[in-house]
Amino acid sequence: MSALPVIAIFDIGKTNKKILLFDEQYKIVFEESVQLPETNDEDGFPCEDIHALTNWVKDTFSQLMAMVEFEIRAVNFSAYGASFVHLNDHNIPFLPLYSYLKPYSPRLQKCFYNDYGGESKLALETASPVLGNLNSGMQLYRLKYEQPDLFNSIKVSLHLPQYVSFIISNKACSEITSIGCHTNLWNFKTNHYHDWVHKENIAKILAPACNGDNLVSINHKKNKVVVGIGLHDSSAALIPYLINFNDPFVLISTGTWCVSLNPFNDSPLTEDELKNDCLFYMNYIGHPVKASRLFAGYEHEQQIKRLADHFNKSWDYYTGVEYNAEILSSLKKDSSINYQAGMQVILHSSSFAERDLSMFKNYEEAYHQLIFDIIVQQAVSTQLVLKETEVRRIFVDGGFSKNEVYMFMLASVFPQFEVFAASVAQASAMGAALAIHHHWNNNTLPLDIIELKNYFFT
């Protein structure tokens, strides 16, 4: 029996590290997942253990290449962003992989923005809201001024997706989806690194910038393998939709954050949009994608605990709540916040946390109110990226796509749009595989990689 041709994808999440093999029809034929223990940086703040991750990638790749049942034709990578790996002259990581959750020095941040025109100016030019270490370029700035000796020992700093590619390919690249994701590094107006990157001599430790469909050929024990340069996971998850749909759409990617991504809107950010958590991502071929963010998944998680305690239910009782159109009608009629008023809602808070739960007859009614309050915010957030575009389709993936109360209510506030729950198996990994399709797979792209369910409001 001949070996099955496959592409291997390393999908590196904050919690789970996965290896997946896709066949030529993009069916998953092998999957393994591990959780690696964290370590601490020099300040005792938890962070990824870059040495444990490096060893896992190396060992896993060797094991894959030894599998006689598979022919590994290509490898690519998706990984979380806003994280740099710093290599010394021996191409070895010698600093911690600092967490983007680590608090940033207010003094240093103030100094940076004072030197480069202020928060509003720089945020508009780099499409990066002021986010501290979540602006990964600020991590390099911090190293330069807080640990100058270590900074001067850096040969190259690679975003995490490009580092895991480097482990196998030994080629250092900066990739556009990682550079263009709220890093403060990229000037979206000039389409180059921002001036501050050169003035601070940061550019000298950044590898050449490439699009996400670039690759390297390597030989591994007589086997030729093409190796992708890695992709930021959120941008990778958009690729299956970009490949499958030509008509304009918005993708609402739901999880802890609910991110509305409009690949058909590259109009410059305004100050109001930035204040309301809009930003640009970059897609894998270098085109800007306007996005807006909402912390709705986190709020949902907090409020279902509150509901469970009040109504004496299990924490996951909400999964059995069925959508009730009559409850929604009464909420629209009686709610202190409705969709029309929603355009005035502050995106960073909803009204549910302030609601008296004793006013609800039962859990089901209260849960509908929770989702309605979230949907009011979601409508405002998504509308920010819909403006002045011809989008008529909204796709929702992630956790809320499986929540019928959410989906029906979303359809109710966007009656002029087709609203779909969408499902892509391992979307980030799938996107990383599709990005280099033509370099390893001679078949046409399959049409069944996205499952859709249409929601109508009646």
N, C-alpha and C positions, 0 to 999 in steps of 0.2 A: 504494500500500500504506500503510495507516494505521500510525502509530507504536505500538509495543508498550508498554502501561502497566507500569511497574516501580516498585519501591522501591530506592533507593540506600542502601547501608550502608558507612560508613567503619569498618573494623575495625583498630584501632591496637594492634599488639603491640610488645613491646620491640625485636624484631628486624625483623619485617615489617610494613609498613603496606599494607593492602589496600583496594581499592574493589570492591564486588560489587553487581551488579544482580540482583534477584529478580523474576520475573514473578508473576502473580496466583496461580499454582499453587506458588509458592516453589521454582521451578527456577532455578538460576543461569544467567543468559543473558549475563553479561559479568563478567570478573574481571581485575584487574590488581594487581600487587604490586610494591612498591619497598622498598629498604633505604636509609635516610637516614644519612649519617655522623653520629657522635656529636660532641659538643663537650665542653669541661671547665668545671666551675664555678670560682669564684674560688680554691678550694683545689687545683685541678688534678685533681679527681675527675671521672671520666667521667659524662656525663649526656646526656639527650635534647636535641637542638638544637631548641628550641621555635620559633624563627623559621623554620627550614627546614621543620618540620612544618606551621606555619601557612601558609606559601606553598604547600606541596603540597596541602593541603586546599582552599585558595581556587582554585588553578589547576585542580585536578581537578574541582571542582564546576562551574566555568565550562565546562570541556570537556564534562562530562556534559550540561549544559543545552543545549549546541550540537549534540548528536547528534540528527539528525532521525529515526533509526530507533527511538528510545525516547521515551516520555512519562514524565518523572520526576514522579511524583505525591507522593512522600514521601521523606524522608531521615532516617536515624537513625544512631547511633554506638555502637560498643562499644570500650572501651579498657581498658588495664591500670589498676589502682587504686594507692592509696597514693602518689599524686603530685599535687602542687598546681601550678597556674599562677597567678602573681601579676600582677594588672593594676594600672596606675597610673590617674590621673585621666583619661587619654586612652584608656582601655581597651586599652592596649598592654602585653604582657608585658615587664617590665623587670628581672626576676630570673631566674636559671637555673631550669630544671625539675629540682630537686635529685633525685638518685637515692635510692630507698629502701634501696639497698645501702650507702650511705655510713655509716660508723661514727658512732654517737651519743656525745656527751660523757658519760662516766660521772658526772662531777660534776653536770652539769645534770640528768641523769636522776634522780639521787639526790635532788636538791633538789626536783624536781617531785613525786616520790612521797612525800617527807617532808611536803610542804605539803598533800597531798590524801589523807591517810589510809593511805598505804602501798600496795605493789604488789598485794597480794591483794585488798584492798577495792576499789580502782579497777578492777582487772582483772575482778572479778565484776560490778561495776556497768556497765562498758562492754563486757563480753564480748570483751575485747581482751587476749590474752597480752602480756607485756612484750617488745616487739619493736623498740624504738628507732625509727629513721626509718620502719620499716614500719608503725608506728602514725602515720598521716599527720598527725594533730593535733599530734604532738610536733614536726613540722617547723615549725609555726606558733609553737609555744612557743619553739623554738630561735631562730627569727628575732627574736622579741620581745626576748630577753635577750642574744643575741650580736650582732645587727645592728639595734638599736632605731631608728636613723634610717631604714633601709630599710623596716622593719616599719611605721613611721608613714606611709610613702608608699604603702602598699598600699590601693587602693580596694576591691578584692574579690579573694578567693582562690577559685579554682574547681578542683575535682578534674578530672583530665585529660579524662574522658568528657564532662563538662559544658563544658569549654573548647572542645573541637572542635565541639560543637554551637553554642556562642556565636559562633564564627567565622562561621557562616552565618546564625544566627537573630538575633544581637545581643541575646539575652535571657540574663541571668545567673540560673542556678538552682543550688541544691544538690540532688542527687538521692539518694534513700534507699539505693540499693544501694551507692553510693560512700561515703556517710556511715556506713553500718552494717557496714562491712567492716574490722574490727580497727583502727579509727582512733583510739580513745580519746576520740572526740568525743561519742558518743551514749550516753545512759543508757537501757539496755534495760528498766530497772525503771520509770522514769517516762515513757518514750517521748518524751523531749525531749533537747536538748543537755544534756550534763552541766554541773553547777554551775561547774566550773573554767573552762569555755569562756566563761561570762559574767564570772566574777571576774577573768579575765586580759584582758578586753576583746577576746577572739578573735571572739566572736559578731558584732561590728560589721563584720567583713570577710568574713563568710559570707553568701552569697545565701540567699533564702528556700528552705526545704526543700520538695521536691515528690516525688510518686511517679513511678516510671519510665515510666508510660504517659501522662504529660503531653506536650503539644506546643505548637508555635507555628506560625501561618500566616504565610508571607512571599510577596511578589510578586517574581518575578525575570523582568524583561523580558516583562511581560504574562502570565507563567505563575504560577499559584498553586501553591505547594508547602507541604505540612505537614512540619514539622521536629521530630523528637523531641529530648528533652533529654539523651540519651545514657545508657548503662548500664555499670556495672562488668562486665568481660568474663566473670568466673566466674559471676556471678549471671545474666547474659544467657544463658549456656550451659545453665542449668537450665530456662529458659522453655519450650522445646519439650516437655520431659517434663511440666511442670506443666499444659500445655495438652492433652496427649494422654492423660494417665492420671489417672483419678480415685481409683483404689485406692491406698492408702499404699505408698510405695516409698522406697528409698535409692538415690542415684546416687553411685557411686564414680568420680570424675573423675580419670583417671590421666595423669601427665606427670612432670615433675621431682618435684612433690609429688603424692601420691595423697590426694585430699580426699573424705571420705565426707560427703555432704550429705543430711540428712533434713528435708524440708519439713514433715513431720508430727510434729515434735518441737520444741516451744517451751518445754519445762520449763527452769527456771532452771539456769544453770551452777553446778556445785559446785566447790570448791577442787581436789578430786582431778581433775575433768575438765579444769580449766584447766592443771593441772600436766602432764596428758597430752596437751596441745596441742588441746584442744577450744575452740571459739569459736562465735559466732553470725555468720552472714551475714544480710543482709536481702534478701527477694525484692522484685520490682519493684512490688508493691502494698503493701509495708510490713510484711509478716509475717516474723518471725524464722525462720531456718533453722539448726538445730543442725548443726555440722560438726566433724569431727575430721581432723587432718592427719598425714601420714606421709611422710617423705623417701625413699620407696621407689624412685622413678624414678631419683633421683640415685645411690642405692646400687647399683641394677641396672647403671647406666652404668659405675660404677667397677669392679664385680666382673666384668663381661664382659671388660674389658680384662685383668684378672688371669687369668681363665680362658684367654683367647686366648694370652697369653704362656706360660702353663704347658703348655698342650696343643698349642702351635704351630699355632693355627688363626687364621683371619681374625677381626677384631673383631666382624663380624656373623654369625659361624657359628651363633649361637644361633637365628637366624631360621629355620633349617632343622631344628631339633630338634623331633621329634614327641613328643607326650605318651605316656608309658609307665606304665600303671597298676601294673605289677609293681614298677617302681622306686619309685613312691610308697608302695606297701605296705611295702616294705623300709625306706624312710625312716621311716615312722610307727612301725615296730617297733623300729628300731635307733637312731633319732635321740636325741640327748641332750635335745632340746627337741621336745615334741609339742604338739598342739593343747590338750590339757587343761592342760599346764603353761604354755601360752601366755598365760593370763590374768595370769601373774606377770611376763611379759616387759616390760622397759623399752622404751617405744616408740621411743626415740631411737637404739637400736642393735639390730642383729640378730647372730646368732652366726656368720654365714658368713665375715665378715672374719677371724675367728680360726681358721677351719678349715684343717687341713693338706690341701692339694690332692692330695698324694701318696696319700691314703687312698682316692681314687676311681679306679675302673677306667678311666674314660674321661670325655671332656667331657660326654657326655649325662647320665651319672649325677651329675656335679658340678653341672651346670646345674639338674637337677631339685632338688638339695639347695638351691641358691641360691634358687630360686623357692619351695620349701617354707619356707625360713627367712623369706622376705619375706611369705608368706601367713600364717604364724604371727603376725607383727606386724599384718598387715592385718586379720586376724580380731579381734584385740584392739582395734584402732583403730576399726573399723566397729561393733563391739559397743557402744562407748561411746555412739553416737548411736541405736542400735537399742533400747536399754533402755526398757521400759515403753511401747512403741508397738505398733501392730498391723501393722507392715510385714511383708509376706511376699514381696516382690519386691526383687531387687537388680539394678540396671543398672550396667554398667561401660562407660565410654567412654574415649577417648584411647588411648595407646600399648598398654597392657596388654590392652585389649579385643581386640586382634588376636593375642595371644599365647595359644595353646591350652593350653600347659603351665600358665600362670597361671590361665586360666579354669576348667579342669578341677579344679585344686587348690582354687580358691576355692569351687567347687560342693561339693567334698568336705568343707570345714569349715563349710559352711552347708547341710547336707542338708535342713533343714526349709524352705528358701527356694527360690523360683524364681530362678535366676541367668541373666542375659542379657548377652551382649556387645551393645552398642548403638552405632549409628553414625548421626550426624547431620552432613550436609555443612555445614562451616563453622558449628559450633554457636553460637558467640558472635554471629556476624553474623545467623544465622537467628533467634536469640532476640530480637535488637534489632528485626528486621523484624516478628516476631510480636507484640511488645509493643504496637505501634500498628496492628495489622491492621485494626481496624474504622474507622480514620480514613482509609484509602486504598483498601481492598479490599472489595468487596461480595460476594465469593464466600465459601462456607463454607470453613473450614480444612481442608486436605487431611489425609488419614489415613496418608499414606505417607512422611512426612518423617523418620521414625525407622526404621532397619533393625535387626531384632532376631535374635539367634541364641541359642537356649536351650541351656544346658549342664547335663548330668545327670552325677552321679557314680554309677558302678555298681561 
